[in-house]
């Protein structure tokens, strides 16, 4: 389906950022090339859970880390696919749009994306899914990704009600280094598009220990599918569209003192082209159509946080954020989190937080409209609503972590309650049924029904996250996680499930290293049953059954060269799309990759 009303093209998109970052010395050391990989010698340090750097077990939040080694195991075109293997993370997969990252059953609008601590969220300017948030950095330049599961609004603002994804780039080292990475992915089905990607990066000192430079360039392209899906009731759904990304980047880093960096960077990126109906035009055929293309608001915030050592083994983190919104006045977002080192290997964590989230610019404006319901001519039309109220949330979590060196893991229970959740999923193209919907707003001149964003009174997401990792020997290691999530709209007498929230997600990976030259891995993802369509009247719910995807990969390393190969989605599962609300899983495909370091 194509919508010619608006084309969002990030070309050229230029950003100029200057940030002063103060890092714990261990955090800086952990990012240096050649740093020890022995967990006993240097524990993993994270910087996204608070205003201070912490080890994973001390951090006042539930955090998962995707390492550089994880990124190099297989070709990564969209980071969202890799993030979906983390406990507590599910993907919003409406149609075949780029997947949205959902944390603990909350929608993608509640996940804040950062690059080196700087926000890059684009939810305020886009209605449908996009990869702007996950595509800012070439994969070759990513050092690690920290995923904070749980509310972080006190520190980062209202976008972080669900949590934070912080993409941390590689530090500019003390010597010059360069890397070239090439990937090709060939599908088993000739109707599916193939993928090619390339990246080149270099960094090093211009003035030893004082000034460094990093430059990078990348390109990836996935051809569009052609006739991939079989017809259902005479209708064949489209497959994945063409995706092409180009990026150039450069950064300078000044080190005035040990452990401190001041960075100046400039990036341009040409991203995927989107045909999106989102347009600030008013209603078609109505007075005032296209009369005012501008929307703006003013908002400011104040933030404070303190970590209090109640005892050597007991620390309390207290945070408070005050936001003042032009339309909704002042709101508080407090947070309290307790970390208790019960023993050297066992940690108990728990916290409580409250937050508010104002409607986005588009959600709150009747001057914004979008075609929907599957057609730009005979479907429906959706608009913003100035009657919307801010969302408020209350979140709790309690967890236990164990780290005995060779074996470790954890379990965490969470409960999120949202009042006034902003929603637009209630809509239909049926002109007879449309007036029965609570958010029905009338008809266009051509007869299409109009629906407005609405506040759903109550939404609750709760669940349990569990994970375990084990090193059996110098050759074998394994990781597994399981998440159970119950995400529901509890506004009315009949409780309804939320869309694209699998009830269970599980991941298992096994790494085998017969020697340093031959790393191999196998992984299995279980994506639980989920709902694709949930009408507000509770009738005719559409449910997608659970499925599992297995991947195999191996690599050979010789000197500075690594050649990898593997098979993705070995069983060719989940690739059929039966309806417009359904989605394709990438089918069986083989890949070949090469990484050269200089």
C-alpha positions in Angstrom: 0.0 0.0 0.0 1.4 3.4 -1.0 0.4 6.7 0.5 1.7 9.6 -1.7 0.5 12.3 0.7 3.9 12.7 2.5 7.3 11.4 1.9 9.7 11.4 4.8 13.3 11.3 3.5 16.3 11.7 5.7 18.5 13.2 3.0 20.5 15.0 3.9 20.1 14.9 7.7 22.8 16.7 9.5 23.4 16.8 13.3 26.0 18.8 15.1 26.4 17.8 18.7 28.8 18.8 21.4 28.6 16.9 24.7 30.8 16.8 27.8 30.7 13.3 29.4 32.2 12.4 32.7 32.6 8.6 33.0 33.8 6.4 35.8 37.3 5.2 35.0 36.2 1.6 34.8 33.6 2.5 32.2 36.3 4.2 30.1 38.6 1.2 30.5 35.9 -1.2 29.6 35.4 0.4 26.2 39.1 0.5 25.2 40.2 -1.9 22.6 42.1 -4.9 24.0 40.5 -4.5 27.4 40.4 -7.8 29.3 37.4 -10.0 28.6 37.7 -11.8 31.9 34.7 -10.9 34.0 36.7 -11.4 37.2 39.3 -8.9 36.1 36.9 -6.2 34.9 33.2 -6.4 35.7 30.8 -5.0 33.1 30.1 -1.3 33.8 26.9 0.4 32.6 26.2 4.1 32.4 22.5 4.2 31.6 20.8 3.4 34.9 21.6 6.6 36.7 23.8 9.7 36.6 26.7 7.6 37.9 28.4 4.5 36.4 27.8 1.2 38.1 28.6 -2.5 37.7 25.6 -4.5 36.5 24.9 -5.9 39.9 25.1 -2.5 41.6 23.0 -0.6 39.0 19.7 0.8 40.3 17.7 -0.8 37.5 17.2 -4.0 35.5 19.7 -3.9 32.7 20.8 -6.1 29.8 23.9 -5.6 27.6 24.4 -6.5 24.0 28.2 -6.7 23.5 30.3 -6.1 20.4 30.8 -9.8 20.1 27.1 -10.3 19.9 26.8 -7.8 17.1 29.5 -9.6 15.1 27.9 -13.0 15.2 25.6 -12.4 12.3 24.6 -9.6 9.8 22.5 -7.0 11.6 20.4 -4.8 9.2 17.9 -3.6 11.9 18.9 -3.4 15.6 15.3 -4.0 16.6 15.6 -7.7 15.5 18.6 -8.2 17.8 17.0 -6.3 20.7 14.1 -8.7 20.5 16.3 -11.5 21.9 16.6 -9.7 25.3 14.3 -10.6 28.2 11.4 -8.2 28.7 11.6 -7.0 25.1 9.0 -7.7 22.4 8.6 -6.2 18.9 5.6 -4.4 17.5 5.3 -5.9 14.0 2.2 -4.3 12.4 2.3 -5.2 8.8 5.9 -5.4 7.5 7.0 -2.0 8.9 10.3 -1.8 10.7 9.7 -3.4 14.1 9.2 -1.2 17.1 10.9 -2.0 20.4 8.5 -2.6 23.3 9.7 -2.9 26.9 7.6 -4.9 29.4 4.5 -4.8 27.3 4.4 -1.1 26.8 4.3 0.3 23.2 7.3 1.6 21.3 6.4 5.2 22.1 7.4 4.4 25.7 11.0 3.3 24.8 13.6 6.1 24.7 16.5 5.7 22.3 19.9 7.3 23.1 23.2 7.4 21.3 26.0 7.9 23.8 23.4 9.3 26.2 21.9 11.8 23.7 18.2 11.2 22.8 17.3 10.5 19.2 13.6 9.6 19.5 11.4 10.6 16.5 8.0 9.6 17.9 6.8 13.2 17.8 7.1 13.5 14.1 6.1 10.1 12.8 2.9 8.1 13.1 3.8 4.8 11.6 6.9 2.6 12.4 10.3 3.8 11.2 13.9 2.9 11.8 15.2 6.4 12.6 15.7 5.6 16.2 17.6 2.3 15.7 19.5 3.4 12.6 21.6 6.3 13.7 24.9 4.4 14.1 26.7 2.0 11.8 26.9 -1.4 13.5 30.6 -1.5 13.1 30.9 1.6 15.3 28.8 0.2 18.2 30.8 -0.8 21.3 27.7 -2.1 23.2 24.0 -1.5 23.7 22.6 -1.1 27.2 18.9 -1.8 27.6 17.3 -0.5 30.8 14.0 -2.3 31.4 11.6 -0.3 33.5 10.6 3.3 34.1 13.4 5.9 33.8 11.3 9.1 33.4 12.8 10.7 36.5 16.2 10.7 34.7 15.4 10.9 31.0 11.9 12.3 30.8 8.4 11.1 29.8 9.6 9.1 26.7 11.3 6.6 29.1 8.2 5.2 30.9 8.9 1.8 29.5 12.7 2.0 29.6 15.8 3.1 27.7 18.0 1.8 24.9 21.4 3.4 25.0 23.6 2.8 21.9 27.2 3.3 23.0 29.8 3.9 20.3 33.4 2.8 20.3 35.9 5.1 22.0 38.7 6.6 19.9 41.8 4.7 21.0 45.4 5.6 21.7 46.5 4.1 18.4 45.1 4.2 14.9 42.7 1.4 13.9 40.4 0.6 11.0 37.8 -2.0 10.1 36.1 -3.1 7.0 33.0 -5.3 7.2 31.1 -6.9 4.3 27.9 -9.0 4.5 25.6 -10.7 2.0 22.4 -12.5 2.9 20.8 -14.8 0.3 17.2 -16.1 0.8 16.2 -19.6 0.2 13.0 -18.4 -1.5 13.6 -16.6 -4.8 10.6 -14.3 -4.2 12.3 -12.8 -1.1 14.8 -9.9 -1.4 18.5 -10.4 -0.8 20.6 -8.2 1.4 24.1 -6.6 1.1 25.9 -4.3 3.5 29.3 -2.7 3.8 30.9 -0.5 6.4 34.3 1.1 6.8 35.6 3.0 9.8 38.8 4.4 11.1 39.9 6.2 14.3 42.9 7.3 16.2 44.8 10.1 17.8 45.6 13.4 16.1 47.4 14.6 19.2 48.5 11.8 21.5 46.3 11.6 24.7 44.6 14.9 23.8 42.7 14.9 20.5 41.3 12.0 18.5 39.3 11.5 15.3 36.8 8.9 14.1 35.3 8.6 10.6 32.9 6.0 9.4 30.8 5.1 6.3 28.2 2.4 5.8 25.7 1.2 3.3 23.1 -1.5 3.4 20.3 -2.5 1.1 17.6 -5.2 1.3 15.8 -5.7 -2.0 12.0 -5.7 -1.8 10.0 -9.0 -1.9 8.2 -9.9 -5.0 5.1 -12.2 -4.7 6.4 -13.7 -1.4 3.0 -14.4 0.3 0.5 -16.9 -1.0 -3.0 -15.6 -1.6 -5.6 -16.0 1.2 -9.2 -15.8 0.1 -7.9 -14.4 -3.2 -5.8 -11.7 -1.6 -2.0 -11.8 -1.3 -0.4 -9.5 1.2 2.8 -7.7 0.2 6.2 -8.7 1.6 9.0 -6.6 2.9 9.6 -3.4 1.0 12.9 -2.1 -0.3 15.2 -0.8 2.5 18.3 1.2 1.6 20.5 3.0 4.2 23.6 5.2 3.7 25.5 6.9 6.4 28.6 9.1 6.8 30.0 10.2 10.2 32.9 12.0 11.8 33.7 12.9 15.4 36.4 14.6 17.3 37.2 13.8 20.9 39.1 16.0 23.2 40.5 14.6 26.5 41.3 17.5 28.9 41.8 15.1 31.8 41.8 11.3 32.4 38.3 9.9 32.4 36.7 12.9 30.7 35.8 13.4 27.1 34.5 16.4 25.2 33.1 15.3 21.8 32.3 17.3 18.6 30.6 15.3 15.9 28.9 15.7 12.6 26.8 13.0 11.0 24.8 12.8 7.8 22.5 9.9 7.0 20.2 8.9 4.1 17.6 6.6 5.6 14.8 4.4 4.3 12.2 6.3 2.2 8.7 6.2 3.8 5.4 6.9 2.1 3.5 8.2 5.2 0.0 9.8 5.3 0.9 11.9 8.4 0.4 15.5 7.3 -0.5 18.7 9.1 -3.4 19.6 6.7 -6.7 19.3 8.5 -9.5 17.3 7.1 -9.9 16.6 3.3 -12.8 18.5 1.8 -13.3 20.6 5.0 -12.8 24.4 5.6 -9.3 25.2 6.6 -7.7 22.3 4.7 -4.0 22.9 4.3 -4.3 26.4 5.9 -1.8 26.0 8.7 1.1 23.4 8.5 2.7 24.3 11.8 2.3 22.8 15.3 4.5 23.8 18.3 4.5 23.6 22.1 6.9 24.7 24.9 8.0 22.4 27.7 10.8 22.6 30.3 12.0 20.3 33.1 14.1 20.2 36.2 15.8 17.0 37.5 17.6 15.8 40.6 19.0 12.5 41.7 21.0 11.2 44.7 22.4 7.9 45.7 22.5 7.3 49.4 24.7 4.5 51.0 22.5 3.4 53.9 25.1 0.7 54.6 28.0 -0.7 52.7 25.7 -3.4 51.2 22.5 -1.2 50.9 22.1 1.7 48.6 19.1 3.9 47.9 18.7 6.0 44.8 16.1 8.8 44.8 15.2 10.8 41.8 12.7 13.5 41.0 11.8 15.3 37.7 9.4 18.3 37.4 8.0 18.9 33.9 6.0 22.0 32.9 4.0 21.7 29.8 2.5 24.6 27.9 -0.9 22.9 27.7 -1.0 20.7 30.8 0.9 22.6 33.5 3.3 21.0 36.0 3.8 17.3 36.7 6.2 15.3 38.9 8.0 12.1 38.1 9.5 10.6 41.3 11.6 7.4 41.5 12.9 5.3 44.4 15.2 2.3 43.9 16.9 0.1 46.5 19.9 -2.3 45.8 20.8 -4.7 48.6 24.0 -6.9 48.2 22.7 -9.8 50.2 25.9 -11.8 49.7 28.9 -11.3 47.4 27.0 -13.3 44.7 23.3 -12.5 45.4 21.7 -9.1 44.9 18.1 -8.0 45.6 16.7 -5.0 43.7 13.4 -3.2 43.8 11.9 0.1 42.9 8.8 2.3 42.5 8.3 5.1 40.0 5.6 7.5 38.8 5.6 9.4 35.5 3.5 11.5 33.2 3.5 11.7 29.4 1.9 14.4 27.4 0.3 13.8 23.9 2.7 14.2 21.0 2.4 17.1 18.7 0.5 15.0 16.2 -1.8 13.2 18.7 -3.1 16.4 20.1 -3.8 18.3 16.9 -7.0 18.1 14.8 -4.9 19.7 12.0 -3.0 16.5 11.6 -4.6 13.6 9.7 -3.7 10.2 8.3 -5.4 7.8 5.9 -5.7 4.3 7.5 -7.8 1.1 7.6 -5.9 -0.4 4.7 -6.7 2.1 1.9 -6.0 5.7 1.1 -9.4 6.0 -0.8 -12.0 3.7 0.8 -10.5 3.1 4.2 -10.8 5.4 7.2 -9.2 8.6 8.4 -7.6 9.3 11.8 -6.9 12.7 13.4 -5.4 14.1 16.6 -7.6 15.4 19.4 -7.1 18.5 21.6 -9.3 16.8 24.2 -6.6 14.4 25.1 -5.3 14.4 28.6 -1.7 13.3 29.6 -1.0 9.7 30.5 0.2 8.9 34.0 1.9 5.7 35.1 2.9 3.9 38.3 5.5 1.1 38.0 6.9 -1.4 40.5 9.5 -4.1 40.2 11.3 -6.6 42.5 14.1 -8.9 41.4 16.9 -11.1 42.5 20.2 -11.6 40.7 22.9 -14.3 41.2 26.4 -14.2 39.8 28.7 -17.0 40.7 31.3 -16.5 37.9 30.7 -19.5 35.8 26.9 -19.5 36.3 24.5 -16.6 37.0 21.1 -15.3 36.3 18.2 -13.5 37.7 14.4 -13.2 38.0 12.4 -10.0 38.2 8.6 -9.4 38.6 7.2 -6.1 37.3 3.8 -4.3 37.4 3.0 -1.2 35.3 -0.3 0.6 35.5 -1.2 3.4 33.0 -4.1 5.8 33.3 -5.3 7.6 30.2 -3.1 5.6 27.7 -3.3 7.4 24.3 -4.6 5.0 21.7 -5.8 4.9 18.0 -6.2 1.1 17.5 -10.0 1.4 17.6 -11.0 2.2 14.0 -12.8 0.5 11.1 -13.6 1.2 7.4 -17.1 -0.1 7.9 -19.3 3.0 7.6 -22.3 1.4 9.3 -20.3 0.1 12.3 -18.1 3.2 12.7 -20.5 5.4 14.6 -20.6 2.7 17.4 -17.0 3.3 18.2 -16.3 5.5 21.2 -13.7 7.6 19.3 -15.8 8.1 16.1 -15.4 11.7 15.0 -17.7 11.9 11.9 -17.3 11.4 8.2 -15.2 13.0 5.5 -16.9 14.5 2.5 -16.3 11.3 0.6 -17.9 9.2 3.3 -14.8 7.8 5.0 -15.3 7.5 8.8 -13.0 9.6 11.0 -11.5 8.4 14.3 -9.7 10.5 16.8 -6.9 9.6 19.3 -8.5 8.7 22.7 -7.4 8.2 26.3 -8.0 4.6 27.4 -8.8 4.8 31.0 -6.7 1.9 32.4 -4.0 -0.3 31.0 -2.0 -2.8 33.0 1.1 -4.7 32.0 2.7 -7.2 34.4 5.0 -10.2 34.1 8.1 -12.0 35.1 11.6 -11.9 33.4 14.1 -14.6 34.0 17.6 -15.3 32.6 20.5 -17.6 33.2 24.0 -17.9 31.7 26.6 -20.7 32.2 30.2 -21.3 31.2 30.6 -25.1 31.1 34.3 -25.1 30.0 36.7 -23.0 27.9 34.8 -24.4 24.8 31.1 -24.3 25.8 28.8 -21.6 27.2 25.1 -21.0 27.1 22.5 -18.3 27.7 18.7 -18.4 28.1 15.9 -16.1 29.0 12.1 -16.4 29.4 9.6 -13.6 29.7 6.0 -13.9 30.6 3.9 -10.8 29.9 0.3 -10.0 30.6 -0.6 -6.7 28.8 -4.3 -5.7 28.8 -6.7 -2.9 28.4 -8.7 -2.9 31.7 -10.9 0.1 31.0 -14.2 -1.7 30.6 -16.0 -4.6 32.1 -14.6 -6.8 29.4 -10.8 -7.0 29.7 -9.1 -6.9 26.3 -5.5 -7.9 25.3 -3.1 -5.3 23.7 -1.9 -5.8 20.2 1.5 -7.4 19.3 2.3 -8.4 22.9 3.4 -12.1 22.9 2.4 -13.7 26.2 5.7 -15.7 26.3 9.0 -14.9 24.7 12.1 -17.2 25.1 15.6 -17.3 23.8 18.3 -19.9 24.0 21.9 -19.6 22.6 24.8 -22.0 22.7 28.4 -21.0 21.9 31.0 -23.5 21.0 34.7 -22.5 20.7 36.9 -25.5 19.9 39.8 -23.1 19.7 40.3 -19.3 19.3 40.0 -19.5 15.5 36.6 -21.3 15.2 33.8 -19.6 17.2 30.4 -21.1 16.5 26.9 -20.6 17.9 23.3 -21.8 17.7 20.2 -20.0 18.9 16.5 -20.5 19.1 13.9 -17.8 19.6 10.3 -18.6 20.7 7.8 -15.9 19.9 4.6 -16.6 21.8 1.0 -16.2 20.6 -0.1 -12.6 20.1 -3.2 -10.7 18.9 -3.1 -8.9 15.6 -6.6 -7.3 15.8 -8.7 -6.5 18.9 -11.8 -4.5 18.1 -13.1 -2.3 20.9 -16.4 -4.4 21.1 -14.4 -7.5 21.9 -15.7 -9.4 18.8 -13.7 -11.2 16.1 -10.3 -11.0 17.7 -7.5 -12.1 15.4 -4.7 -14.2 17.0 -1.3 -15.2 15.6 0.0 -18.6 16.8 3.4 -19.0 18.4 6.4 -20.0 16.4 10.1 -20.7 16.8 13.1 -19.5 14.8 16.5 -21.2 14.9 19.8 -19.8 13.6 23.3 -21.3 13.1 26.6 -19.5 12.5 30.3 -20.1 12.5 33.4 -18.2 11.8 37.1 -18.6 11.1 39.7 -16.2 12.4 43.2 -15.8 11.1 45.2 -12.8 12.1 43.1 -9.7 11.6 40.6 -11.4 9.2 37.4 -13.1 10.2 35.2 -14.9 7.7 31.7 -16.0 8.9 28.8 -18.0 7.5 25.6 -19.4 8.7 21.9 -20.2 8.2 19.2 -18.0 9.6 15.7 -19.3 10.3 16.8 -22.8 9.6 13.2 -24.2 9.8 11.8 -21.5 7.5 9.1 -20.6 10.2 6.7 -17.7 10.5 7.2 -16.3 7.0 3.6 -16.5 5.7 1.5 -13.3 6.1 -2.2 -13.9 6.0 -3.7 -10.4 6.6 -2.9 -6.7 6.5 -2.4 -6.8 10.3 -0.1 -9.8 10.1 3.7 -9.7 9.4 6.4 -11.8 7.8 9.3 -13.3 9.7 12.3 -13.4 7.4 12.4 -16.9 5.9 15.3 -19.3 5.6 18.5 -17.6 4.3 22.2 -18.1 4.3 24.8 -15.4 5.0 28.5 -14.8 4.4 30.4 -12.1 6.1 34.0 -10.8 6.3 35.5 -8.5 8.9 39.0 -7.2 8.4 40.8 -5.1 11.2 43.8 -3.0 10.5 
